[in-house]
Amino acid sequence: MYAYKIETEIPPSHRLSIELPADCPTGLAEIIVLAKENAVQAAAPGTGETMADLVAWLRTQPASNRTPEDFEAQIQAERNAWGD
C-alpha cells in the first residue's frame, strides 16, 4: 500500500488539484480528506454550529457504561419491533 500526505488549504471553491509523485502506481485509488479540528465547518446547513462546537459539546457528555452487547440487544429489539 502506498500513502501520500499532502498539506493544502481548501479554497472557497472547494476544488482541489493534486500532483502525485512519479512512483505512485496508476489505477484505482481512494482520496481521503482529513480537515483540521479547528476548521470552521457547519455541522449541518443552517444550524450555525461548527464541528468544533459539536466536539466540545460531546466532550461534556457523561461516558456510557453500556457494553457492545447492550447496543446489539437494543438494535435487535428495534428490529424485532418492526414486524414483517
N, CA, C and O atoms as CSV, one atom per row, in Angstrom:
chain,resi,resn,atom,element,x,y,z
A,1,MET,N,N,0.839,-1.174,0.000
A,1,MET,CA,C,0.000,0.000,0.000
A,1,MET,C,C,0.884,1.236,0.000
A,1,MET,O,O,1.927,1.267,0.653
A,2,TYR,N,N,0.468,2.228,-0.718
A,2,TYR,CA,C,1.173,3.498,-0.774
A,2,TYR,C,C,0.319,4.558,-0.103
A,2,TYR,O,O,-0.901,4.568,-0.263
A,3,ALA,N,N,0.946,5.444,0.642
A,3,ALA,CA,C,0.225,6.549,1.271
A,3,ALA,C,C,1.020,7.820,1.051
A,3,ALA,O,O,2.232,7.846,1.267
A,4,TYR,N,N,0.356,8.857,0.629
A,4,TYR,CA,C,0.989,10.154,0.421
A,4,TYR,C,C,0.215,11.191,1.212
A,4,TYR,O,O,-1.012,11.257,1.131
A,5,LYS,N,N,0.927,11.993,1.970
A,5,LYS,CA,C,0.303,13.057,2.748
A,5,LYS,C,C,0.689,14.380,2.117
A,5,LYS,O,O,1.871,14.689,1.964
A,6,ILE,N,N,-0.302,15.145,1.758
A,6,ILE,CA,C,-0.077,16.433,1.124
A,6,ILE,C,C,-0.861,17.480,1.911
A,6,ILE,O,O,-2.087,17.407,1.992
A,7,GLU,N,N,-0.162,18.447,2.487
A,7,GLU,CA,C,-0.819,19.537,3.209
A,7,GLU,C,C,-1.303,20.568,2.191
A,7,GLU,O,O,-0.568,20.934,1.274
A,8,THR,N,N,-2.527,21.029,2.357
A,8,THR,CA,C,-3.079,22.032,1.449
A,8,THR,C,C,-4.129,22.839,2.174
A,8,THR,O,O,-4.485,22.530,3.311
A,9,GLU,N,N,-4.617,23.852,1.534
A,9,GLU,CA,C,-5.712,24.651,2.083
A,9,GLU,C,C,-6.892,24.524,1.132
A,9,GLU,O,O,-6.741,24.659,-0.082
A,10,ILE,N,N,-8.059,24.266,1.691
A,10,ILE,CA,C,-9.246,24.128,0.864
A,10,ILE,C,C,-9.766,25.534,0.550
A,10,ILE,O,O,-10.110,26.285,1.462
A,11,PRO,N,N,-9.823,25.887,-0.721
A,11,PRO,CA,C,-10.271,27.237,-1.091
A,11,PRO,C,C,-11.794,27.347,-1.029
A,11,PRO,O,O,-12.484,26.332,-0.936
A,12,PRO,N,N,-12.314,28.557,-1.079
A,12,PRO,CA,C,-13.775,28.743,-1.056
A,12,PRO,C,C,-14.494,27.974,-2.170
A,12,PRO,O,O,-15.663,27.620,-2.019
A,13,SER,N,N,-13.817,27.717,-3.268
A,13,SER,CA,C,-14.445,26.966,-4.368
A,13,SER,C,C,-14.592,25.487,-4.037
A,13,SER,O,O,-15.299,24.762,-4.738
A,14,HIS,N,N,-13.923,25.028,-2.962
A,14,HIS,CA,C,-13.909,23.613,-2.567
A,14,HIS,C,C,-13.355,22.721,-3.678
A,14,HIS,O,O,-13.716,21.547,-3.759
A,15,ARG,N,N,-12.495,23.254,-4.525
A,15,ARG,CA,C,-11.916,22.498,-5.627
A,15,ARG,C,C,-10.419,22.365,-5.387
A,15,ARG,O,O,-9.717,23.359,-5.199
A,16,LEU,N,N,-9.932,21.103,-5.396
A,16,LEU,CA,C,-8.508,20.836,-5.187
A,16,LEU,C,C,-7.919,20.188,-6.428
A,16,LEU,O,O,-8.618,19.511,-7.182
A,17,SER,N,N,-6.630,20.403,-6.631
A,17,SER,CA,C,-5.886,19.742,-7.688
A,17,SER,C,C,-4.575,19.287,-7.065
A,17,SER,O,O,-3.876,20.088,-6.445
A,18,ILE,N,N,-4.229,18.004,-7.223
A,18,ILE,CA,C,-3.000,17.496,-6.628
A,18,ILE,C,C,-2.144,16.808,-7.692
A,18,ILE,O,O,-2.657,16.296,-8.688
A,19,GLU,N,N,-0.850,16.807,-7.462
A,19,GLU,CA,C,0.074,16.088,-8.321
A,19,GLU,C,C,0.811,15.088,-7.438
A,19,GLU,O,O,1.433,15.468,-6.446
A,20,LEU,N,N,0.740,13.823,-7.799
A,20,LEU,CA,C,1.361,12.771,-7.012
A,20,LEU,C,C,2.774,12.488,-7.518
A,20,LEU,O,O,3.093,12.776,-8.671
A,21,PRO,N,N,3.616,11.924,-6.656
A,21,PRO,CA,C,4.977,11.567,-7.075
A,21,PRO,C,C,4.949,10.545,-8.213
A,21,PRO,O,O,3.980,9.801,-8.368
A,22,ALA,N,N,6.001,10.519,-8.991
A,22,ALA,CA,C,6.078,9.636,-10.156
A,22,ALA,C,C,5.998,8.161,-9.784
A,22,ALA,O,O,5.558,7.345,-10.594
A,23,ASP,N,N,6.422,7.801,-8.553
A,23,ASP,CA,C,6.399,6.379,-8.181
A,23,ASP,C,C,5.039,5.917,-7.681
A,23,ASP,O,O,4.888,4.754,-7.306
A,24,CYS,N,N,4.053,6.794,-7.665
A,24,CYS,CA,C,2.704,6.405,-7.254
A,24,CYS,C,C,2.101,5.538,-8.354
A,24,CYS,O,O,2.078,5.943,-9.516
A,25,PRO,N,N,1.610,4.345,-8.001
A,25,PRO,CA,C,1.044,3.487,-9.033
A,25,PRO,C,C,-0.235,4.084,-9.617
A,25,PRO,O,O,-0.949,4.828,-8.945
A,26,THR,N,N,-0.512,3.750,-10.873
A,26,THR,CA,C,-1.728,4.220,-11.515
A,26,THR,C,C,-2.851,3.229,-11.250
A,26,THR,O,O,-2.596,2.107,-10.812
A,27,GLY,N,N,-4.062,3.622,-11.505
A,27,GLY,CA,C,-5.216,2.756,-11.295
A,27,GLY,C,C,-6.131,3.348,-10.240
A,27,GLY,O,O,-6.038,4.530,-9.910
A,28,LEU,N,N,-7.010,2.515,-9.716
A,28,LEU,CA,C,-7.984,2.968,-8.728
A,28,LEU,C,C,-7.302,3.397,-7.436
A,28,LEU,O,O,-6.275,2.842,-7.046
A,29,ALA,N,N,-7.883,4.386,-6.784
A,29,ALA,CA,C,-7.343,4.888,-5.523
A,29,ALA,C,C,-8.474,5.492,-4.712
A,29,ALA,O,O,-9.538,5.797,-5.251
A,30,GLU,N,N,-8.249,5.661,-3.435
A,30,GLU,CA,C,-9.177,6.368,-2.562
A,30,GLU,C,C,-8.549,7.696,-2.189
A,30,GLU,O,O,-7.341,7.775,-1.964
A,31,ILE,N,N,-9.349,8.726,-2.123
A,31,ILE,CA,C,-8.876,10.030,-1.675
A,31,ILE,C,C,-9.585,10.337,-0.373
A,31,ILE,O,O,-10.814,10.316,-0.308
A,32,ILE,N,N,-8.815,10.622,0.665
A,32,ILE,CA,C,-9.358,10.895,1.986
A,32,ILE,C,C,-8.948,12.302,2.392
A,32,ILE,O,O,-7.772,12.658,2.318
A,33,VAL,N,N,-9.916,13.099,2.820
A,33,VAL,CA,C,-9.631,14.446,3.285
A,33,VAL,C,C,-9.870,14.478,4.785
A,33,VAL,O,O,-10.975,14.192,5.247
A,34,LEU,N,N,-8.841,14.825,5.546
A,34,LEU,CA,C,-8.949,14.962,6.992
A,34,LEU,C,C,-8.829,16.444,7.322
A,34,LEU,O,O,-7.729,16.997,7.308
A,35,ALA,N,N,-9.949,17.086,7.616
A,35,ALA,CA,C,-9.932,18.508,7.929
A,35,ALA,C,C,-9.370,18.701,9.328
A,35,ALA,O,O,-9.618,17.889,10.221
A,36,LYS,N,N,-8.624,19.758,9.516
A,36,LYS,CA,C,-8.070,20.076,10.829
A,36,LYS,C,C,-9.210,20.323,11.812
A,36,LYS,O,O,-10.271,20.812,11.423
A,37,GLU,N,N,-8.996,19.986,13.093
A,37,GLU,CA,C,-10.056,20.098,14.100
A,37,GLU,C,C,-10.561,21.522,14.241
A,37,GLU,O,O,-11.735,21.732,14.546
A,38,ASN,N,N,-9.695,22.503,14.026
A,38,ASN,CA,C,-10.119,23.887,14.192
A,38,ASN,C,C,-10.756,24.455,12.933
A,38,ASN,O,O,-11.047,25.650,12.866
A,39,ALA,N,N,-10.975,23.604,11.932
A,39,ALA,CA,C,-11.618,24.078,10.713
A,39,ALA,C,C,-13.045,24.504,11.019
A,39,ALA,O,O,-13.752,23.826,11.764
A,40,VAL,N,N,-13.462,25.600,10.459
A,40,VAL,CA,C,-14.816,26.095,10.699
A,40,VAL,C,C,-15.709,25.545,9.603
A,40,VAL,O,O,-15.722,26.052,8.481
A,41,GLN,N,N,-16.445,24.514,9.935
A,41,GLN,CA,C,-17.380,23.888,9.016
A,41,GLN,C,C,-18.722,23.788,9.717
A,41,GLN,O,O,-18.773,23.462,10.903
A,42,ALA,N,N,-19.782,24.055,9.027
A,42,ALA,CA,C,-21.106,23.931,9.637
A,42,ALA,C,C,-21.391,22.458,9.903
A,42,ALA,O,O,-21.150,21.611,9.043
A,43,ALA,N,N,-21.908,22.150,11.101
A,43,ALA,CA,C,-22.261,20.777,11.440
A,43,ALA,C,C,-23.425,20.324,10.580
A,43,ALA,O,O,-23.452,19.182,10.121
A,44,ALA,N,N,-24.370,21.193,10.363
A,44,ALA,CA,C,-25.496,20.929,9.475
A,44,ALA,C,C,-25.903,22.267,8.886
A,44,ALA,O,O,-25.912,23.278,9.589
A,45,PRO,N,N,-26.238,22.286,7.608
A,45,PRO,CA,C,-26.588,23.564,6.989
A,45,PRO,C,C,-27.689,24.282,7.761
A,45,PRO,O,O,-28.722,23.700,8.090
A,46,GLY,N,N,-27.446,25.546,8.041
A,46,GLY,CA,C,-28.453,26.362,8.696
A,46,GLY,C,C,-28.475,26.292,10.209
A,46,GLY,O,O,-29.244,27.023,10.834
A,47,THR,N,N,-27.649,25.427,10.837
A,47,THR,CA,C,-27.698,25.309,12.296
A,47,THR,C,C,-26.846,26.361,12.982
A,47,THR,O,O,-27.096,26.693,14.141
A,48,GLY,N,N,-25.851,26.888,12.295
A,48,GLY,CA,C,-24.966,27.870,12.899
A,48,GLY,C,C,-23.921,27.250,13.804
A,48,GLY,O,O,-23.096,27.968,14.368
A,49,GLU,N,N,-23.935,25.921,13.957
A,49,GLU,CA,C,-22.942,25.244,14.781
A,49,GLU,C,C,-21.773,24.794,13.917
A,49,GLU,O,O,-21.943,24.485,12.738
A,50,THR,N,N,-20.596,24.760,14.509
A,50,THR,CA,C,-19.434,24.254,13.795
A,50,THR,C,C,-19.123,22.855,14.317
A,50,THR,O,O,-19.639,22.444,15.356
A,51,MET,N,N,-18.288,22.138,13.601
A,51,MET,CA,C,-17.861,20.819,14.061
A,51,MET,C,C,-17.126,20.954,15.385
A,51,MET,O,O,-17.250,20.084,16.246
A,52,ALA,N,N,-16.362,22.028,15.566
A,52,ALA,CA,C,-15.655,22.243,16.830
A,52,ALA,C,C,-16.655,22.395,17.970
A,52,ALA,O,O,-16.415,21.900,19.071
A,53,ASP,N,N,-17.788,23.084,17.716
A,53,ASP,CA,C,-18.835,23.211,18.742
A,53,ASP,C,C,-19.402,21.845,19.103
A,53,ASP,O,O,-19.623,21.545,20.276
A,54,LEU,N,N,-19.636,21.021,18.088
A,54,LEU,CA,C,-20.172,19.685,18.323
A,54,LEU,C,C,-19.204,18.838,19.136
A,54,LEU,O,O,-19.615,18.161,20.079
A,55,VAL,N,N,-17.925,18.869,18.781
A,55,VAL,CA,C,-16.913,18.105,19.515
A,55,VAL,C,C,-16.838,18.582,20.963
A,55,VAL,O,O,-16.739,17.765,21.878
A,56,ALA,N,N,-16.883,19.895,21.177
A,56,ALA,CA,C,-16.831,20.442,22.536
A,56,ALA,C,C,-18.041,19.970,23.341
A,56,ALA,O,O,-17.907,19.608,24.510
A,57,TRP,N,N,-19.216,19.974,22.723
A,57,TRP,CA,C,-20.421,19.507,23.418
A,57,TRP,C,C,-20.321,18.019,23.749
A,57,TRP,O,O,-20.671,17.604,24.853
A,58,LEU,N,N,-19.844,17.218,22.796
A,58,LEU,CA,C,-19.715,15.782,23.041
A,58,LEU,C,C,-18.796,15.493,24.221
A,58,LEU,O,O,-19.033,14.555,24.982
A,59,ARG,N,N,-17.751,16.298,24.372
A,59,ARG,CA,C,-16.810,16.091,25.479
A,59,ARG,C,C,-17.431,16.397,26.834
A,59,ARG,O,O,-16.900,15.967,27.858
A,60,THR,N,N,-18.546,17.131,26.868
A,60,THR,CA,C,-19.218,17.431,28.138
A,60,THR,C,C,-20.206,16.346,28.532
A,60,THR,O,O,-20.721,16.355,29.650
A,61,GLN,N,N,-20.477,15.412,27.630
A,61,GLN,CA,C,-21.470,14.371,27.897
A,61,GLN,C,C,-20.855,13.254,28.740
A,61,GLN,O,O,-19.688,12.904,28.566
A,62,PRO,N,N,-21.658,12.696,29.660
A,62,PRO,CA,C,-21.115,11.618,30.505
A,62,PRO,C,C,-20.815,10.364,29.681
A,62,PRO,O,O,-21.464,10.090,28.672
A,63,ALA,N,N,-19.830,9.625,30.133
A,63,ALA,CA,C,-19.462,8.377,29.470
A,63,ALA,C,C,-20.561,7.346,29.670
A,63,ALA,O,O,-21.259,7.362,30.684
A,64,SER,N,N,-20.713,6.460,28.712
A,64,SER,CA,C,-21.704,5.396,28.803
A,64,SER,C,C,-21.054,4.141,29.362
A,64,SER,O,O,-19.911,3.821,29.032
A,65,ASN,N,N,-21.779,3.443,30.196
A,65,ASN,CA,C,-21.285,2.173,30.736
A,65,ASN,C,C,-21.841,0.993,29.954
A,65,ASN,O,O,-21.683,-0.156,30.366
A,66,ARG,N,N,-22.493,1.268,28.824
A,66,ARG,CA,C,-23.101,0.213,28.030
A,66,ARG,C,C,-22.025,-0.574,27.289
A,66,ARG,O,O,-21.029,-0.024,26.820
A,67,THR,N,N,-22.261,-1.858,27.202
A,67,THR,CA,C,-21.337,-2.748,26.501
A,67,THR,C,C,-21.771,-2.890,25.045
A,67,THR,O,O,-22.891,-2.519,24.694
A,68,PRO,N,N,-20.899,-3.419,24.203
A,68,PRO,CA,C,-21.320,-3.690,22.821
A,68,PRO,C,C,-22.541,-4.610,22.771
A,68,PRO,O,O,-23.394,-4.470,21.894
A,69,GLU,N,N,-22.619,-5.539,23.705
A,69,GLU,CA,C,-23.764,-6.442,23.752
A,69,GLU,C,C,-25.052,-5.686,24.059
A,69,GLU,O,O,-26.111,-6.018,23.527
A,70,ASP,N,N,-24.963,-4.655,24.929
A,70,ASP,CA,C,-26.133,-3.832,25.238
A,70,ASP,C,C,-26.646,-3.136,23.975
A,70,ASP,O,O,-27.850,-3.093,23.721
A,71,PHE,N,N,-25.723,-2.600,23.199
A,71,PHE,CA,C,-26.120,-1.921,21.962
A,71,PHE,C,C,-26.738,-2.909,20.981
A,71,PHE,O,O,-27.763,-2.617,20.366
A,72,GLU,N,N,-26.117,-4.078,20.832
A,72,GLU,CA,C,-26.648,-5.088,19.922
A,72,GLU,C,C,-28.046,-5.523,20.343
A,72,GLU,O,O,-28.921,-5.704,19.496
A,73,ALA,N,N,-28.264,-5.694,21.648
A,73,ALA,CA,C,-29.583,-6.094,22.144
A,73,ALA,C,C,-30.625,-5.012,21.840
A,73,ALA,O,O,-31.749,-5.333,21.454
A,74,GLN,N,N,-30.269,-3.747,22.008
A,74,GLN,CA,C,-31.203,-2.665,21.717
A,74,GLN,C,C,-31.516,-2.617,20.219
A,74,GLN,O,O,-32.668,-2.420,19.833
A,75,ILE,N,N,-30.509,-2.792,19.385
A,75,ILE,CA,C,-30.729,-2.797,17.938
A,75,ILE,C,C,-31.629,-3.956,17.545
A,75,ILE,O,O,-32.539,-3.793,16.732
A,76,GLN,N,N,-31.378,-5.129,18.121
A,76,GLN,CA,C,-32.197,-6.297,17.793
A,76,GLN,C,C,-33.634,-6.094,18.254
A,76,GLN,O,O,-34.563,-6.485,17.546
A,77,ALA,N,N,-33.840,-5.494,19.423
A,77,ALA,CA,C,-35.186,-5.216,19.925
A,77,ALA,C,C,-35.916,-4.264,18.972
A,77,ALA,O,O,-37.104,-4.444,18.705
A,78,GLU,N,N,-35.212,-3.261,18.465
A,78,GLU,CA,C,-35.835,-2.338,17.494
A,78,GLU,C,C,-36.215,-3.073,16.221
A,78,GLU,O,O,-37.305,-2.878,15.685
A,79,ARG,N,N,-35.316,-3.917,15.740
A,79,ARG,CA,C,-35.619,-4.681,14.525
A,79,ARG,C,C,-36.815,-5.602,14.733
A,79,ARG,O,O,-37.663,-5.742,13.852
A,80,ASN,N,N,-36.874,-6.226,15.899
A,80,ASN,CA,C,-37.993,-7.121,16.192
A,80,ASN,C,C,-39.313,-6.360,16.250
A,80,ASN,O,O,-40.364,-6.920,15.940
A,81,ALA,N,N,-39.270,-5.096,16.641
A,81,ALA,CA,C,-40.485,-4.281,16.751
A,81,ALA,C,C,-41.013,-3.860,15.378
A,81,ALA,O,O,-42.161,-3.428,15.272
A,82,TRP,N,N,-40.211,-3.975,14.340
A,82,TRP,CA,C,-40.653,-3.563,13.010
A,82,TRP,C,C,-41.726,-4.485,12.445
A,82,TRP,O,O,-42.537,-4.066,11.619
A,83,GLY,N,N,-41.731,-5.721,12.881
A,83,GLY,CA,C,-42.686,-6.688,12.304
A,83,GLY,C,C,-42.219,-7.156,10.948
A,83,GLY,O,O,-41.034,-7.093,10.618
A,84,ASP,N,N,-43.168,-7.625,10.174
A,84,ASP,CA,C,-42.802,-8.179,8.843
A,84,ASP,C,C,-42.729,-7.117,7.813
A,84,ASP,O,O,-42.438,-7.402,6.651
